[in-house]
Amino acid sequence: MDDEKTITEQAMDTITTAVEATKDAAVTAVKKVKKAAKKAAKKVAPKKAKKASKKKAAKKSSKKAAKKTSKKSAKKTAKKASKKTAKKVAKKKKAKKAKR
């Protein structure tokens, strides 16, 4: 009889194993619920976030486009100005030669 456990010990062991099993099951269930809630939140929340980020992106892209166009126009005007000055210099040289 010493080798065998008493009925109360056996009952306590079965109860503790059952408690551990239910605890593990509860933990896994909670994890699954959290995961599902995150997925649902991702599906719902991005719509609002996307709208805001789209507006920000649109503002950024418009600013970038404005910068690009201003840079291009500045380059063009610089090129035109240099061409005009070159033409003026050439005209002045021709005028001087014609006067001689």
PyMOL CGO cylinders between C-alpha atoms (Angstrom):
from pymol import cmd
from pymol.cgo import CYLINDER

trace = [
    CYLINDER, 0.00, 0.00, 0.00, 2.91, 2.31, 0.52, 0.3, 1, 1, 1, 1, 1, 1,
    CYLINDER, 2.91, 2.31, 0.52, 3.80, 2.13, -3.19, 0.3, 1, 1, 1, 1, 1, 1,
    CYLINDER, 3.80, 2.13, -3.19, 0.36, 3.09, -4.37, 0.3, 1, 1, 1, 1, 1, 1,
    CYLINDER, 0.36, 3.09, -4.37, -0.98, 6.61, -3.92, 0.3, 1, 1, 1, 1, 1, 1,
    CYLINDER, -0.98, 6.61, -3.92, -3.98, 7.21, -1.78, 0.3, 1, 1, 1, 1, 1, 1,
    CYLINDER, -3.98, 7.21, -1.78, -7.29, 8.07, -3.36, 0.3, 1, 1, 1, 1, 1, 1,
    CYLINDER, -7.29, 8.07, -3.36, -7.03, 11.72, -2.33, 0.3, 1, 1, 1, 1, 1, 1,
    CYLINDER, -7.03, 11.72, -2.33, -3.56, 12.04, -3.88, 0.3, 1, 1, 1, 1, 1, 1,
    CYLINDER, -3.56, 12.04, -3.88, -4.81, 10.43, -7.10, 0.3, 1, 1, 1, 1, 1, 1,
    CYLINDER, -4.81, 10.43, -7.10, -7.76, 12.79, -7.13, 0.3, 1, 1, 1, 1, 1, 1,
    CYLINDER, -7.76, 12.79, -7.13, -5.47, 15.79, -6.57, 0.3, 1, 1, 1, 1, 1, 1,
    CYLINDER, -5.47, 15.79, -6.57, -3.19, 14.68, -9.40, 0.3, 1, 1, 1, 1, 1, 1,
    CYLINDER, -3.19, 14.68, -9.40, -6.08, 14.31, -11.83, 0.3, 1, 1, 1, 1, 1, 1,
    CYLINDER, -6.08, 14.31, -11.83, -7.47, 17.67, -10.77, 0.3, 1, 1, 1, 1, 1, 1,
    CYLINDER, -7.47, 17.67, -10.77, -4.10, 19.41, -11.24, 0.3, 1, 1, 1, 1, 1, 1,
    CYLINDER, -4.10, 19.41, -11.24, -3.60, 17.85, -14.67, 0.3, 1, 1, 1, 1, 1, 1,
    CYLINDER, -3.60, 17.85, -14.67, -7.12, 18.89, -15.65, 0.3, 1, 1, 1, 1, 1, 1,
    CYLINDER, -7.12, 18.89, -15.65, -6.46, 22.42, -14.41, 0.3, 1, 1, 1, 1, 1, 1,
    CYLINDER, -6.46, 22.42, -14.41, -3.20, 22.61, -16.33, 0.3, 1, 1, 1, 1, 1, 1,
    CYLINDER, -3.20, 22.61, -16.33, -4.88, 21.33, -19.49, 0.3, 1, 1, 1, 1, 1, 1,
    CYLINDER, -4.88, 21.33, -19.49, -7.71, 23.85, -19.22, 0.3, 1, 1, 1, 1, 1, 1,
    CYLINDER, -7.71, 23.85, -19.22, -5.20, 26.60, -18.50, 0.3, 1, 1, 1, 1, 1, 1,
    CYLINDER, -5.20, 26.60, -18.50, -3.21, 25.71, -21.61, 0.3, 1, 1, 1, 1, 1, 1,
    CYLINDER, -3.21, 25.71, -21.61, -6.39, 25.56, -23.65, 0.3, 1, 1, 1, 1, 1, 1,
    CYLINDER, -6.39, 25.56, -23.65, -7.47, 28.95, -22.32, 0.3, 1, 1, 1, 1, 1, 1,
    CYLINDER, -7.47, 28.95, -22.32, -4.07, 30.46, -23.13, 0.3, 1, 1, 1, 1, 1, 1,
    CYLINDER, -4.07, 30.46, -23.13, -4.14, 29.15, -26.70, 0.3, 1, 1, 1, 1, 1, 1,
    CYLINDER, -4.14, 29.15, -26.70, -7.73, 30.33, -27.11, 0.3, 1, 1, 1, 1, 1, 1,
    CYLINDER, -7.73, 30.33, -27.11, -6.78, 33.81, -25.92, 0.3, 1, 1, 1, 1, 1, 1,
    CYLINDER, -6.78, 33.81, -25.92, -3.85, 33.87, -28.34, 0.3, 1, 1, 1, 1, 1, 1,
    CYLINDER, -3.85, 33.87, -28.34, -6.10, 32.86, -31.24, 0.3, 1, 1, 1, 1, 1, 1,
    CYLINDER, -6.10, 32.86, -31.24, -8.67, 35.49, -30.31, 0.3, 1, 1, 1, 1, 1, 1,
    CYLINDER, -8.67, 35.49, -30.31, -5.98, 38.18, -30.11, 0.3, 1, 1, 1, 1, 1, 1,
    CYLINDER, -5.98, 38.18, -30.11, -4.66, 37.15, -33.52, 0.3, 1, 1, 1, 1, 1, 1,
    CYLINDER, -4.66, 37.15, -33.52, -8.13, 37.25, -35.04, 0.3, 1, 1, 1, 1, 1, 1,
    CYLINDER, -8.13, 37.25, -35.04, -8.79, 40.64, -33.46, 0.3, 1, 1, 1, 1, 1, 1,
    CYLINDER, -8.79, 40.64, -33.46, -5.54, 42.01, -34.91, 0.3, 1, 1, 1, 1, 1, 1,
    CYLINDER, -5.54, 42.01, -34.91, -6.48, 40.73, -38.37, 0.3, 1, 1, 1, 1, 1, 1,
    CYLINDER, -6.48, 40.73, -38.37, -9.91, 42.30, -38.11, 0.3, 1, 1, 1, 1, 1, 1,
    CYLINDER, -9.91, 42.30, -38.11, -8.41, 45.56, -36.89, 0.3, 1, 1, 1, 1, 1, 1,
    CYLINDER, -8.41, 45.56, -36.89, -5.99, 45.55, -39.81, 0.3, 1, 1, 1, 1, 1, 1,
    CYLINDER, -5.99, 45.55, -39.81, -8.82, 45.11, -42.25, 0.3, 1, 1, 1, 1, 1, 1,
    CYLINDER, -8.82, 45.11, -42.25, -10.92, 47.87, -40.74, 0.3, 1, 1, 1, 1, 1, 1,
    CYLINDER, -10.92, 47.87, -40.74, -8.35, 50.42, -39.53, 0.3, 1, 1, 1, 1, 1, 1,
    CYLINDER, -8.35, 50.42, -39.53, -6.21, 50.87, -42.64, 0.3, 1, 1, 1, 1, 1, 1,
    CYLINDER, -6.21, 50.87, -42.64, -9.11, 52.43, -44.52, 0.3, 1, 1, 1, 1, 1, 1,
    CYLINDER, -9.11, 52.43, -44.52, -8.98, 55.48, -42.29, 0.3, 1, 1, 1, 1, 1, 1,
    CYLINDER, -8.98, 55.48, -42.29, -5.20, 55.43, -42.11, 0.3, 1, 1, 1, 1, 1, 1,
    CYLINDER, -5.20, 55.43, -42.11, -4.91, 54.99, -45.87, 0.3, 1, 1, 1, 1, 1, 1,
    CYLINDER, -4.91, 54.99, -45.87, -7.09, 58.03, -46.50, 0.3, 1, 1, 1, 1, 1, 1,
    CYLINDER, -7.09, 58.03, -46.50, -4.87, 60.16, -44.29, 0.3, 1, 1, 1, 1, 1, 1,
    CYLINDER, -4.87, 60.16, -44.29, -1.71, 58.73, -45.75, 0.3, 1, 1, 1, 1, 1, 1,
    CYLINDER, -1.71, 58.73, -45.75, -3.07, 59.21, -49.27, 0.3, 1, 1, 1, 1, 1, 1,
    CYLINDER, -3.07, 59.21, -49.27, -3.68, 62.87, -48.53, 0.3, 1, 1, 1, 1, 1, 1,
    CYLINDER, -3.68, 62.87, -48.53, -0.17, 63.21, -47.12, 0.3, 1, 1, 1, 1, 1, 1,
    CYLINDER, -0.17, 63.21, -47.12, 1.27, 61.35, -50.09, 0.3, 1, 1, 1, 1, 1, 1,
    CYLINDER, 1.27, 61.35, -50.09, -0.66, 63.56, -52.47, 0.3, 1, 1, 1, 1, 1, 1,
    CYLINDER, -0.66, 63.56, -52.47, 0.65, 66.66, -50.73, 0.3, 1, 1, 1, 1, 1, 1,
    CYLINDER, 0.65, 66.66, -50.73, 4.19, 65.31, -50.83, 0.3, 1, 1, 1, 1, 1, 1,
    CYLINDER, 4.19, 65.31, -50.83, 3.95, 64.32, -54.48, 0.3, 1, 1, 1, 1, 1, 1,
    CYLINDER, 3.95, 64.32, -54.48, 2.49, 67.69, -55.43, 0.3, 1, 1, 1, 1, 1, 1,
    CYLINDER, 2.49, 67.69, -55.43, 5.28, 69.42, -53.53, 0.3, 1, 1, 1, 1, 1, 1,
    CYLINDER, 5.28, 69.42, -53.53, 7.86, 67.24, -55.27, 0.3, 1, 1, 1, 1, 1, 1,
    CYLINDER, 7.86, 67.24, -55.27, 6.28, 67.92, -58.63, 0.3, 1, 1, 1, 1, 1, 1,
    CYLINDER, 6.28, 67.92, -58.63, 6.30, 71.64, -57.94, 0.3, 1, 1, 1, 1, 1, 1,
    CYLINDER, 6.30, 71.64, -57.94, 9.97, 71.46, -56.97, 0.3, 1, 1, 1, 1, 1, 1,
    CYLINDER, 9.97, 71.46, -56.97, 10.80, 69.52, -60.13, 0.3, 1, 1, 1, 1, 1, 1,
    CYLINDER, 10.80, 69.52, -60.13, 8.95, 71.93, -62.39, 0.3, 1, 1, 1, 1, 1, 1,
    CYLINDER, 8.95, 71.93, -62.39, 10.52, 74.93, -60.71, 0.3, 1, 1, 1, 1, 1, 1,
    CYLINDER, 10.52, 74.93, -60.71, 13.97, 73.39, -61.12, 0.3, 1, 1, 1, 1, 1, 1,
    CYLINDER, 13.97, 73.39, -61.12, 13.29, 72.59, -64.76, 0.3, 1, 1, 1, 1, 1, 1,
    CYLINDER, 13.29, 72.59, -64.76, 11.99, 76.05, -65.47, 0.3, 1, 1, 1, 1, 1, 1,
    CYLINDER, 11.99, 76.05, -65.47, 15.00, 77.56, -63.72, 0.3, 1, 1, 1, 1, 1, 1,
    CYLINDER, 15.00, 77.56, -63.72, 17.31, 75.45, -65.86, 0.3, 1, 1, 1, 1, 1, 1,
    CYLINDER, 17.31, 75.45, -65.86, 15.44, 76.42, -69.02, 0.3, 1, 1, 1, 1, 1, 1,
    CYLINDER, 15.44, 76.42, -69.02, 15.55, 80.10, -68.21, 0.3, 1, 1, 1, 1, 1, 1,
    CYLINDER, 15.55, 80.10, -68.21, 19.24, 79.84, -67.43, 0.3, 1, 1, 1, 1, 1, 1,
    CYLINDER, 19.24, 79.84, -67.43, 19.86, 78.12, -70.76, 0.3, 1, 1, 1, 1, 1, 1,
    CYLINDER, 19.86, 78.12, -70.76, 17.75, 80.67, -72.62, 0.3, 1, 1, 1, 1, 1, 1,
    CYLINDER, 17.75, 80.67, -72.62, 19.51, 83.53, -70.92, 0.3, 1, 1, 1, 1, 1, 1,
    CYLINDER, 19.51, 83.53, -70.92, 22.93, 82.16, -71.81, 0.3, 1, 1, 1, 1, 1, 1,
    CYLINDER, 22.93, 82.16, -71.81, 21.83, 81.64, -75.42, 0.3, 1, 1, 1, 1, 1, 1,
    CYLINDER, 21.83, 81.64, -75.42, 20.43, 85.17, -75.60, 0.3, 1, 1, 1, 1, 1, 1,
    CYLINDER, 20.43, 85.17, -75.60, 23.60, 86.67, -74.21, 0.3, 1, 1, 1, 1, 1, 1,
    CYLINDER, 23.60, 86.67, -74.21, 25.66, 84.65, -76.70, 0.3, 1, 1, 1, 1, 1, 1,
    CYLINDER, 25.66, 84.65, -76.70, 23.44, 85.88, -79.53, 0.3, 1, 1, 1, 1, 1, 1,
    CYLINDER, 23.44, 85.88, -79.53, 23.72, 89.48, -78.34, 0.3, 1, 1, 1, 1, 1, 1,
    CYLINDER, 23.72, 89.48, -78.34, 27.50, 89.22, -78.19, 0.3, 1, 1, 1, 1, 1, 1,
    CYLINDER, 27.50, 89.22, -78.19, 27.56, 87.75, -81.68, 0.3, 1, 1, 1, 1, 1, 1,
    CYLINDER, 27.56, 87.75, -81.68, 25.29, 90.54, -82.96, 0.3, 1, 1, 1, 1, 1, 1,
    CYLINDER, 25.29, 90.54, -82.96, 27.53, 93.18, -81.38, 0.3, 1, 1, 1, 1, 1, 1,
    CYLINDER, 27.53, 93.18, -81.38, 30.60, 91.64, -83.04, 0.3, 1, 1, 1, 1, 1, 1,
    CYLINDER, 30.60, 91.64, -83.04, 28.80, 91.59, -86.39, 0.3, 1, 1, 1, 1, 1, 1,
    CYLINDER, 28.80, 91.59, -86.39, 27.72, 95.19, -85.93, 0.3, 1, 1, 1, 1, 1, 1,
    CYLINDER, 27.72, 95.19, -85.93, 31.30, 96.22, -85.16, 0.3, 1, 1, 1, 1, 1, 1,
    CYLINDER, 31.30, 96.22, -85.16, 32.56, 94.42, -88.25, 0.3, 1, 1, 1, 1, 1, 1,
    CYLINDER, 32.56, 94.42, -88.25, 29.86, 96.04, -90.38, 0.3, 1, 1, 1, 1, 1, 1,
    CYLINDER, 29.86, 96.04, -90.38, 30.84, 99.49, -89.10, 0.3, 1, 1, 1, 1, 1, 1,
    CYLINDER, 30.84, 99.49, -89.10, 34.45, 98.99, -90.22, 0.3, 1, 1, 1, 1, 1, 1,
]
cmd.load_cgo(trace, "trace")
